[in-house]
Amino acid sequence: MHARRLALLAGTAALLGLAGACSPVVTFAPVDEVELRPPEQTSVIHDAEGRVLAELHGEINREVVELEAMPGELRDAVLAIEDARFEDHVGVDVRGLGRAVLRNATHGEVVEGGSTITQQLAKNTVTGGEPTLERKIEEASVALRLEAQLGKAAILERYLNEVYFGHGAYGVQATARRYFSRDVEELGLAESALLAGVLQSPSTHDPLADPEAAKARRDLVLEQMARHGFITEEEAQAARTRDLDLQPQDEADEWAAPYFVDHVLRELQHDERFGALGATPTERAEAIFRGGLEIETTLDPRWQASAEEAVEATLPEPDDPRAGVVAIDPQTGEVRALVGGRDWHAEDDDSSRFNLATQAARQPASAFKPIVLAAALEHGWTLDDQLEAPAEEEFEPVPGEPEPWTVSNFEDRDHGIVSLREATTNSVNVAFAHLAQELGAARIAETARDLGVQRDLAETRAIALGSAEVSVLEMASVQATLASGGIRREPTVVREITGPDGETVYQRGAIDGERVLDETTAWQVTDALTEVVSRGTGERAHLERPTAGKTGTSQRRADAWFTGFTPDLAAAVWIGFPDGTRAMVPPTTRTRVQGGTWPAELFARFGLGALGDLPASEFAVPEERLVHREVDVTRGCLPTRFTSPEDVEERAFLEGEQPTEPCEDAETATTGDVPDVAGVPEEEAVTRLRDEGFAVEVEPLFDASRPPGVAIEQQPAPGDDVDLPDGWEAVVRVSSADRTRVTVPDVLSASLDEAEARLRDEGFAVDVVQQCPDGGETCTGARHRPGAVWDVTPGHGRELPIHDRVEVFAYPEP
């Protein structure tokens, strides 16, 4: 077969070489008249239930005009960039083809075109664009016959009325109206050069989607026009200074679910899975707009209507920010709803055609934390592991990050020590910063890719707090992976494509997906995220069925997210302004927007409408045996009778990870009944207090007036409904008659913690007083040396009986 191809190519090359050599005198007798392809047919995009979403009118969006009605600058611009030797060749440019022949023969396939305008017309109307040597030879043969049959003017006229310029526009007249809202005869040099530049790749040089790329291509056309003598260099320079001056005209028909349709068209043109429609984006676009295709998509009309209604109900005012919403069926990976802006057809909004759900990349902030949580659990962490979470913490620089990394919690809240579960529920930044320190940014980025983020992410520690930009579609894909128990399915929007004769052109393959996360890990992440919705920052997103999710608000409040899922639905909601620079706070917005407000509310409105009366289902439990325990959900320990009932819930734990220790105190308690143990023996005093739920610490106190081992002081004081500022912790001081004498150490200027430790090590009972020397709460020492000891009574150097009382005075701490 390879030898036959080379023979065919060599024969054709020789023929063309002879034709080229004799072109001034050779004429061609039309052996067989070329039959040009019949007019194109309209393609139709359907939703999953067969309803029409869009009709793609290749034929309708064309108006044939005569060559004389086209500006000379337009004809010259097309020739300069597409076929400068058009008037000199016989349909095939032998010079260009010679180079292509050598390269193609070497490779055994078409790797270089060398096509003339006549050849392009032959491809578009007769031979098609299959990338084979035989097809290329046929194209050259048809081009030679077209030159003999039609002549130069007719070929150029047919080509300029036939060729595709993007956005469904075929031919120069429809394109002039599409981009400039004018007839083609009204175009000047700059506009003509722009249209000529689009021809090579309408998707790459799209003036509406990428004006900068289109302008650069236009300027190249002007350069070529000057080079080939169509215009002067001065004329080229003057045209280069012009803006694009686009005045786009809407397509004739409005699409249903336009942002979804827009995404379908982009996928069909740019995803190689749809190679059956053509080898290049341009060829696939021609098949879509001219090929009479029936395109069945994944859009669920109920889900889509619910998404659109939720956006309208949440953001009803004209000045409200925009929303991006993507919802996926986690069991199939099918995109069932997509909203990418306010109004695709708005004429007064320059950003209306920018798809905020698929094209925009924004910071997910804390909505990214489930990915970090998954990475941690995959690498040995448990939900009950403890993390430090002060209000703010500075982390030393690491290689690649020259500056220290300062992280603060939302509203500068000090969370103390928190479990990983609690850090997730309350979105504790400093705790997740510690995770980033332990895991490393590369590991987190790898987990993000596994779960469904397709773009490359900057591998800095701030990735743990959602600094890397992602799309709404990518975040919805992550939710779908978690909802399916760790199986990733690529988001898809097309199920099947059939041609005009009913043959199947494309069929979606198996939906088995790929396991990217251990089933147990996925369940643990889900379990933690259900608490975000049940009692954490995402309470407004609850769907009255098992629901997991996460809020996110960027530092500048320019982005607010809610991402979440049930076993049947996975979705991501983003709210913000298209320019990405405006903080969503009054007066810019009607309220202070964060992930737990409008995004969570929008998610709930959408999910309740989409799932409707569908019976609620539970998240799949991993095969490993689970242990169920009632726990104090605020701390992850076993509750006592003093734990507040509202903090007690039954939880499922993987066997071996369940809590086994009762809560020793109740940090959430504020009052309690304290028994009076004064004068009773130590053992009885401790028993009484423990029976009431207190954790008891015993301290000896020298008192020669009482027998040893008797309770003489207690803290807190006895009584009913006593305030318990330190929780359920009690200190009992028991009399001691030990006469051993010890020396008071020098602890002046030491920190309070250090002073207490040294004094107790010597055997003293320590009472702490935090106040300024004048008895107040404010003084220079309190500002500059909070917590430092400024006096001790009795003073240092004194010899006292062991277990005697020492008072320590320290500057107040904030």
Helices and strands as residue ranges (DSSP letters): H 2-21, E 43-46, E 52-56, G 67-69, H 72-82, H 94-107, H 117-122, I 123-127, H 133-150, H 152-162, H 171-180, G 184-186, H 189-198, H 211-227, H 233-240, H 258-270, G 272-277, H 281-290, E 294-297, H 301-314, E 322-328, E 335-339, G 365-368, H 369-378, E 386-389, E 392-395, E 405-408, G 410-412, E 416-419, H 420-425, H 429-439, H 441-451, G 461-465, H 472-483, E 487-488, E 494-498, E 504-507, E 514-515, H 519-535, G 539-541, E 548-553, E 559-565, E 570-576, H 598-611, E 626-632, G 645-647, E 648-654, E 671-674, H 682-691, E 695-702, E 711-715, E 719-723, E 729-736, E 741-743, H 752-761, E 765-770, H 780-784, E 789-793, E 799-801, E 805-810
